[in-house]
């Protein structure tokens, strides 16, 4: 049994193992997307918290070390939100994301459409509009 | 004509040019190495934020995106995730050992950590070979370019970590570290835990979501 800084490393390790197993199981359950992603992000957050707080000893560090990490939080938000305008109006862009120029035909196409749209409701609508057969997994998949 | 200014006398004047000697340390109340590694890790956070944040924005902005669970080997990667978490725990045990003066324990746990990291890299290379063999090249589309960018840069970090830990392990074999001198072990451990932390997030975001 290992005791470091008053916490049990084996217990933290066991929790990390458990959360990872639960997370993988959660990923294959037929939840709606908000529940699936929400659960996965909660599991990831808990695992990250345990590693950051205990394995990296942040809980036991002084204000200087903690202060070094604080600026990264607003900086992370700036990085993400600075990218947002490029994609938030994707449908209005001349060349939307995931579409690109096909060198042979000279037209804008969605490459690897079948794979890309494996679970996409948009792809299902496209197939229906074309009168093509809709794969079974598009009806019931998450 | 003689000056009233007295001649320079090193015995009297020289001490005035010396820096004052204080009876306290003017540095930060934290080990300089630890301060430096945390500062470095803060920049690493921003590096991976650039990759993961861009991935999320691209994905959320894309009208269509494949389900990664249909394209990637989640079972193998889940086992690899367990392995990296285990190696992180073994790193904690290595530091714990040397803090208690157990040099043999440090060598063994550190060696096991390096082995775990090496196997992780090996499995990732195997996964890459399989994917490339099926024609999933980085230039195929946005899914694959972002996949290779994120997992590839993380893989490079794991390789650097393994090399770093190996250098520390050599010192451990030579008996360099003691219960009073283990800062280098701690610094390498902090980097290794960070690499583990990043993978925990990448596994969720890239493979499961």
Interface residues (C-beta under 8 A of the other chain):
Chain A: X2 X4 X9 X10 X12 X13 X16 X17 X20 X23 X24 X27 X28 X36 X37 X40 X41 X43 X44 X47 X48 X51 X52 X55 X56 X61 X62 X64 X65 X68 X69 X71 X72 X75 X76 X79 X80 X83 X84 X86 X87 X88 X90 X91 X96 X97 X98 X110 X111 X112 X113 X115 X116 X117 X118 X119 X120 X122 X123 X141
Chain B: X28 X29 X30 X34 X35 X38 X39 X41 X42 X45 X46 X49 X50 X53 X54 X56 X57 X58 X60 X61 X62 X63 X64 X65 X66 X67 X69 X70 X71 X74 X78 X81 X82 X85 X86 X88 X89 X91 X92 X93 X95 X96 X99 X140 X141 X142 X143 X190 X193 X194 X196 X197 X200 X201 X203 X204 X205 X208 X209
